[in-house]
């Protein structure tokens, strides 16, 4: 176990549904991330939070809405998604986002999302 | 701009043989380089990193990687492959002058070890 827990593991939703992905880390880290993993494509960084403040938003469509109520929890709220949004959504955490030679990411197992 | 390339979608190796998974990178400053592994139905796990110092970096599960500045490469290697090494491997890079949030991942290489 990496100390980063994601729920649900699998999610099937229609294009008109609203759902949320949850991530929780038990590592005492200050930074949390959402990544999108699609087959044969580089991992796409979506959002970065540092101490509950969003520090990165990589041109992600507004149908994805992140929320970080505290440094241990991260949510990704989903609404009116498209079939091309089907992918594995990974949450990660790290000690912080500042320049650090000891930086490494701890990933959850992901939520496999299918949009019908 | 930073970038990382993994030229092989898949690498097939017989158990007991040496393996190499290739990675090349492009950064404007000093590179910080990483390898992560993803087993089925799991998230990515950190394997090893190069920041500075010895060009040969040793990591988890007997893996090592060699930093080659002139060829801008950071290939992952293991002297003797195990079936349990079968997984998806990601190379990642960030410019040493940028924040840790700027790490860029490759598209992954699927390593398949046959018994």
Interface residues (C-beta under 8 A of the other chain):
Chain A: X2 X4 X6 X31 X33 X40 X41 X42 X43 X45 X48 X50 X55 X56 X90 X91 X92 X94 X96 X97 X98 X99 X100 X101 X103 X104 X105 X106 X107 X108 X109 X110
Chain B: X4 X9 X32 X34 X36 X41 X42 X43 X44 X45 X46 X49 X51 X52 X90 X96 X97 X98 X99 X100 X101 X103 X104 X105 X106 X107 X108
